[in-house]
Amino acid sequence: MVPLSTSPTESSISVILNPRLIALATAVPPHVVLQDDVKRLAGRLFSTATGPEERLLDVFDNAEIERRHLCVPIDWLGERHTFAQKNDLYIEHATRLGCDAARAAIERAKLSTRDIDHIVFVSSTGLATPSIDVLIANQLGFRLDARRTPIWGLGCAGGAVGLSRARDFALADPSARVLLVALELCSLTFQPDDVSKRNVVAASLFGDGAAAAIVVGAGVAAPVSATSRALELVASRSVLWKDTTDVMGWTIDGDGLHVVFSRDIPAIVREKVRPSLAAFLDQQGLAIGDVAHLVTHPGGVKVLRAYEEALGLAPEMFAHARDVLRNYGNMSSPSCLFVLERYLEARTIGPGDRAVVSALGPGFSAEYVLARAAS
């Protein structure tokens, strides 16, 4: 008999129930912009008597980003738009991009839209009521009794939190097939008249993208997939650090969303990530050294370096995260799922390997998901 426990270890969870991620897909909008082109635009927009010094534009060169995908042409960024105009574009493009990612993930899982029991939708770069998951469900033809959980305000942590919630639903209902869609259109939050340092840094970092995942309960037979092995989602943990609400988020006015992030984020990562990750793994009877792969949200090159320093890991451990950052920029919530897709496509996670999906977000907060590759 397995003894009851209020905080079961990894081994006891695997005996009871382990939801699995069986498919993952990503999608990006059609407009590709090079970092040099965005830098020139920023220089033209912000080079005023009250604007940033020329050296501030060096952030574009130091970001280690080559290109990004946007839902709007680059010239759109140089024009003024109301919040209402931006939000109308958000609803239009989020629906299209969400459909693309969801359709691809469902096909990879060898399912149909009629098989989906629960939809988790995560986004923080626009507003919609009915929520975007309703529009996706209507376009793709989901069952009318499919449950829906739209989540707003998680920012860069959203992809990892969404994966945690999908796991929770599949754990509660072992017969469930859960679709997660994490989607952000960061380009629509660009502020051409904001000459603050934070807006210039945001212009050097953010891009648009969507990711979708299929998580199933233990009672669902996983399809044979040629693209990746299933990942058991063993456990998850949310961490909120008190009195850090000014570290990351949005302020909102008539022009839309204005980014908030502190220059202290890398320092916070160096101080907070190791003890919080170690505490999570200790609950599972594991140590940091037992985890072969850290699938991190690539918030920026300084954040990745802070992860390396905090955990004593070589830069090579973050090769997939750097690749995503270089080719897509920081897409906020779906970014960590783009990185996970890289791991799965490259078959970097070997049979039985443990991996932790990690992302930081407003609050200031962290989300960790412990996964293990099927043997």
Residue pairs with C-beta under 8 A, 6 or more apart in sequence:
2 12
2 15
2 16
5 12
7 283
8 16
9 283
9 284
9 285
10 234
10 235
10 284
10 285
10 286
10 370
10 372
11 285
13 234
13 235
13 284
14 232
14 234
14 372
17 171
17 174
17 217
17 218
18 218
18 232
18 233
18 234
19 166
19 167
19 170
19 171
19 178
19 215
19 216
19 217
19 218
19 232
19 233
20 215
20 216
20 218
20 222
20 230
20 231
20 232
20 233
20 374
21 163
21 213
21 214
21 215
21 230
21 231
21 233
21 371
22 109
22 214
22 215
22 216
22 222
22 223
22 225
22 230
23 105
23 106
23 108
23 109
23 213
23 214
23 225
23 228
24 105
24 108
24 211
24 212
24 213
24 214
24 228
24 337
24 340
24 341
24 344
25 101
25 104
25 105
25 107
25 108
25 211
25 212
25 213
25 341
26 101
26 104
26 209
26 210
26 211
26 212
26 334
26 337
26 338
26 341
27 97
27 100
27 101
27 104
27 209
27 210
27 211
27 212
28 69
28 97
28 208
28 209
28 210
28 328
29 69
29 70
29 71
29 93
29 97
29 185
29 208
29 209
30 69
31 69
31 70
31 71
31 72
31 73
31 74
32 67
32 68
32 69
32 70
33 67
33 68
33 69
33 70
33 74
34 66
34 67
35 60
35 63
35 65
35 66
35 67
35 68
35 204
36 60
37 74
38 60
38 68
38 74
38 77
38 203
38 204
39 57
39 60
39 61
39 204
41 74
41 77
41 78
42 57
42 60
42 200
42 203
42 204
43 54
43 57
44 78
45 78
45 192
46 52
46 57
46 195
46 200
47 54
48 195
50 195
51 195
52 195
52 197
52 200
56 197
56 200
57 200
59 200
59 201
59 204
60 203
60 204
62 301
63 204
63 205
63 300
63 301
63 329
64 301
64 322
64 325
64 326
65 204
65 205
65 325
65 326
65 329
66 326
66 327
67 326
67 327
67 328
67 329
68 206
68 207
68 208
68 328
68 329
69 207
69 208
69 209
69 328
70 77
70 187
70 207
70 208
71 89
71 93
71 97
71 185
71 187
71 188
71 208
72 89
72 93
72 187
72 188
76 187
77 187
77 190
77 192
78 192
79 192
80 192
80 193
80 255
81 256
82 254
82 255
82 256
83 252
83 253
83 254
83 255
83 256
83 257
86 126
86 188
86 189
86 256
87 126
87 127
87 128
87 188
87 256
89 185
89 188
90 125
90 126
90 127
90 128
90 185
90 188
91 126
91 128
91 132
91 135
93 185
93 188
93 208
94 123
94 126
94 128
94 132
94 183
94 185
94 210
95 132
95 135
95 136
95 139
97 183
97 185
97 208
97 209
97 210
98 121
98 132
98 133
98 135
98 136
98 181
98 183
98 210
98 212
99 136
99 139
99 140
100 210
101 181
101 183
101 210
101 211
101 212
102 136
102 140
102 179
102 181
102 212
103 140
104 212
105 179
105 212
105 213
105 214
106 112
106 113
106 115
106 116
106 179
106 212
106 214
108 214
108 225
108 227
109 177
109 214
109 216
109 223
109 225
110 223
110 225
111 177
111 214
111 223
113 140
113 141
113 142
113 143
114 141
114 142
114 143
115 177
116 142
116 143
116 146
116 177
116 178
116 179
117 143
117 146
117 147
117 173
117 175
117 176
117 177
117 178
118 146
118 147
118 148
118 149
118 166
118 169
118 173
118 176
118 177
118 178
118 179
119 133
119 136
119 137
119 142
119 146
119 147
119 148
119 149
119 178
119 179
119 181
120 149
120 151
120 162
120 165
120 166
120 169
120 178
120 179
120 180
120 181
121 131
121 132
121 133
121 136
121 148
121 149
121 150
121 151
121 181
121 183
122 150
122 151
122 154
122 158
122 159
122 161
122 162
122 180
122 181
122 182
122 183
122 333
123 132
123 150
123 152
123 158
123 182
123 183
123 184
123 333
124 152
124 153
124 154
124 155
124 158
124 184
124 250
124 332
124 333
125 184
125 185
125 186
125 188
125 189
125 257
125 332
126 185
126 188
127 152
128 135
131 148
131 150
132 150
132 183
133 148
133 150
133 181
134 148
136 142
136 181
137 146
137 148
147 169
149 165
149 169
151 158
151 161
151 162
151 165
153 362
154 161
154 162
154 333
154 361
154 362
155 248
155 249
155 332
155 333
155 361
155 362
156 248
156 297
156 299
156 330
156 332
156 333
156 335
156 359
156 360
156 361
156 362
157 297
157 333
157 359
157 360
157 361
157 362
157 363
157 365
157 366
157 367
158 182
158 184
158 332
158 333
158 334
158 359
158 361
159 182
159 211
159 297
159 333
159 334
159 335
159 336
159 337
159 357
159 359
160 297
160 336
160 357
160 358
160 359
160 367
160 368
160 369
161 238
161 359
161 361
161 367
162 180
162 181
162 182
162 213
162 333
163 180
163 213
163 215
163 233
163 236
163 337
163 357
163 369
164 236
164 238
164 367
164 369
165 180
166 178
166 179
166 180
166 213
166 215
167 215
167 233
167 236
167 369
168 236
169 176
169 178
169 215
170 176
170 178
170 215
170 216
170 217
170 218
170 233
171 217
173 217
174 217
174 218
174 219
174 220
175 217
175 219
175 220
176 216
176 217
176 220
177 214
177 215
177 216
177 217
177 220
178 214
178 215
178 216
179 212
179 213
179 214
180 212
180 213
180 214
180 215
181 210
181 211
181 212
182 210
182 211
182 212
182 333
182 334
182 337
183 209
183 210
183 211
183 333
183 334
184 208
184 209
184 210
184 331
184 332
184 333
184 334
185 208
186 202
186 206
186 207
186 208
186 330
186 331
186 332
187 206
187 207
187 208
188 256
189 202
189 206
189 250
189 256
189 257
189 258
189 259
190 202
190 203
191 199
191 255
191 256
191 258
193 255
194 258
198 259
198 260
198 261
199 258
199 259
201 261
202 259
202 261
205 300
205 329
205 330
206 259
206 329
206 330
206 331
206 332
207 328
207 329
207 330
207 331
208 331
209 328
209 331
209 334
209 335
209 338
210 334
211 334
211 337
211 338
211 341
213 337
215 233
216 222
222 230
227 344
227 345
228 344
228 345
228 347
229 344
229 347
229 349
229 351
229 373
229 374
230 373
230 374
231 344
231 349
231 355
231 371
231 372
231 373
231 374
232 371
232 372
232 373
232 374
233 369
233 370
233 371
234 284
234 354
234 370
234 371
234 372
235 280
235 283
235 284
235 369
235 370
236 367
236 368
236 369
236 370
237 280
237 283
237 367
237 368
238 365
238 366
238 367
239 272
239 276
239 280
239 365
239 366
239 367
239 368
240 363
240 364
240 365
241 268
241 272
241 363
241 364
241 365
244 268
244 363
244 364
245 362
245 363
245 364
246 260
246 262
247 260
247 261
247 262
247 264
247 265
247 268
247 362
247 363
247 364
248 260
248 261
248 262
248 265
248 360
248 361
248 362
248 363
248 364
249 260
249 261
249 362
250 257
250 258
250 259
250 260
251 257
251 258
251 260
252 258
262 268
265 299
265 302
265 303
265 306
265 360
265 364
266 302
266 303
266 305
266 306
267 306
268 364
269 303
269 306
269 307
269 310
269 360
270 306
270 309
270 310
271 310
272 366
273 306
273 307
273 310
273 311
273 358
273 360
273 366
274 288
274 310
274 311
276 366
276 368
277 288
277 311
277 356
277 358
277 368
278 287
278 288
280 368
280 370
281 287
281 288
281 290
281 291
281 356
281 370
284 370
286 354
286 370
288 311
290 354
291 354
291 355
291 356
291 370
292 349
292 350
292 353
292 354
292 355
293 317
293 343
293 348
293 349
293 353
293 354
293 355
293 356
294 307
294 311
294 313
294 317
294 318
294 355
294 356
294 358
295 320
295 321
295 336
295 339
295 340
295 343
295 355
295 356
295 357
295 358
296 304
296 307
296 318
296 321
296 336
296 339
296 358
296 359
297 321
297 335
297 336
297 339
297 358
297 359
297 360
298 304
298 318
298 321
298 322
298 324
298 325
298 330
298 335
298 339
299 330
299 335
299 360
300 325
300 330
301 322
301 325
303 360
304 318
304 321
304 322
304 325
307 313
307 318
308 314
308 315
308 317
308 318
315 322
320 339
320 342
320 343
320 346
320 348
321 339
323 342
324 335
324 338
324 339
324 342
328 335
328 338
331 338
333 359
335 359
336 357
336 358
336 359
340 357
342 348
343 349
343 355
349 355
349 371
349 373
350 373
351 373
351 374
351 375
352 372
352 373
352 375
353 372
353 373
354 370
354 371
354 372
355 370
355 371
355 372
355 373
356 368
356 369
356 370
356 371
357 367
357 368
357 369
357 371
358 366
358 367
358 368
358 369
359 366
359 367
360 366
361 367
